[in-house]
Amino acid sequence: MDSLTVFELAFQNKNDMYLFYLEKSNHLVSLLSKEIFKKIKEDESFHLQKIQEGLDQIKKGEIFSNGSREGLRKSSRECFDSIFSEIVQDQTQFTSSWFTDLEIIDQAMTLETNIHRFFVTIEKEVADQKMKDFFSFLAGEEYRHFNLLFNTREYLQGIQEQLPQCSQD
């Protein structure tokens, strides 16, 4: 695959991810889920910007420079803990109706796994070391997003199991 095709595919995949988080965040119930999705959506926007910069360089016939990655994110554990510590103080947000959140988080985890595989595959196919490094960075970001989602899911599922179940009519 040529560089232009690689960047166009990367852009389309990341744009799809961004749109998923944008749309699904409106269906979440838990404040924790909403904040995690907001954080990932911000990351996806940053990634889109960096991919667009690379795409523009390739279209102009320039050598891909791999640009600055200033503001690299905290680890998934640090990010989750930061968001979690703010939200857990509000005990009123606990509910036993997080089934929708868990389903959406499962969808997001599947998407993150798929795009992680995409970037790992692309990284192996490109010859340019700067491109390899860039796609490796993106693969790492998707792995981090998966971990954020996994931690969120585990927490919500654990709380849900502890709450008395409401009768469903």
C-alpha angles and dihedrals in degrees: 000000000000123000095254092054091046093053093043090052091046091050093049093048093048092045089053089051092049092050091048092055092043093052100037095047087072091060098052123108104189118079088217091056091046093052093046090050090047090053093047091046089055090050091050090052090052091049092049090053092051093046090049090052090053092046091051091051092050092047090052091051092247124141112260107255100190088225127217121313094198115165096034110189131259116256115278090253093052091046093048092046091050094051093038095052091055095046101040090066089070101073091176091076093068113109139161092227099082094117090111091051092050092050092049092046089051089053091049092049090053091049092048090051091050096048090045088057090047093055093044089052093047090048089058093048101051120081100201111095094214090055090047089053092047095050090044088055091051091048089052091051091053090050088052091050090051090053092049090052093044092052091047092049093048092050095047093045091049093050092044091054090053096051120086109257118245115229111254118220 
